[in-house]
Structure formats: C-alpha cells, structure tokens
C-alpha cells in the first residue's frame, strides 16, 4: 500500500466510516476486502507501538 493510498483511505474512512466498497471505489486497483484487511492490520499494530508517555 503506497503512502498516497494510505492517506486516501484515512480521509475516506473519516468521511464514510467502514464502508469498504465505497472506499475501494476511490482507490484504483484495490478491492474492498484489501482495504478492510489493511485497516484491521493498521489498527491492530498500534498496540505494539512504544509508549511516548513518561512516568
């Protein structure tokens, strides 16, 4: 997934929510299932990011 595609998906998600068919219609060459899978993986990986909070 290119950075441009990721940005578009994020913007579209903010507009239409998890309506993957609509989002996929705006991302050339991508299917709804690919967009949904990307979104799930992207959000699941945030649990593994190091914390920026200091105690």
C-alpha positions in Angstrom: 0.0 0.0 0.0 1.5 3.3 -1.0 1.6 6.4 1.2 -0.8 8.1 -1.1 -3.3 5.2 -0.9 -3.0 5.1 2.9 -3.7 8.9 3.1 -6.7 8.5 0.8 -8.1 5.5 2.8 -7.7 7.5 6.1 -9.5 10.5 4.6 -12.3 8.4 3.1 -12.7 6.5 6.4 -13.2 9.7 8.2 -15.9 10.6 5.7 -17.8 7.3 5.3 -16.7 5.1 8.1 -16.1 1.4 7.4 -18.0 1.4 4.1 -15.2 -0.5 2.4 -16.9 -0.8 -1.0 -17.2 3.0 -1.3 -13.6 3.5 -0.2 -12.3 0.8 -2.6 -14.1 2.6 -5.4 -11.8 5.6 -4.8 -8.6 3.6 -4.6 -7.7 2.3 -8.1 -6.8 -1.4 -8.3 -7.9 -2.2 -4.7 -10.8 -4.3 -3.6 -12.9 -3.7 -0.6 -11.5 -6.8 1.2 -8.0 -5.5 0.7 -8.9 -2.1 2.2 -10.6 -3.7 5.1 -7.7 -6.0 5.8 -5.3 -3.1 5.6 -7.4 -1.1 8.1 -7.6 -4.0 10.5 -3.8 -4.7 10.4 -3.0 -1.0 10.7 -5.2 -0.6 13.8 -4.0 -3.8 15.4 -0.4 -2.8 15.0 -0.9 0.3 17.1 -0.9 -1.9 20.2 2.7 -2.7 19.6 4.0 0.9 19.3 6.2 2.1 22.1 4.6 4.4 24.6 5.5 8.0 24.4 4.3 8.7 27.9 6.9 9.2 30.6 6.3 8.3 34.3 
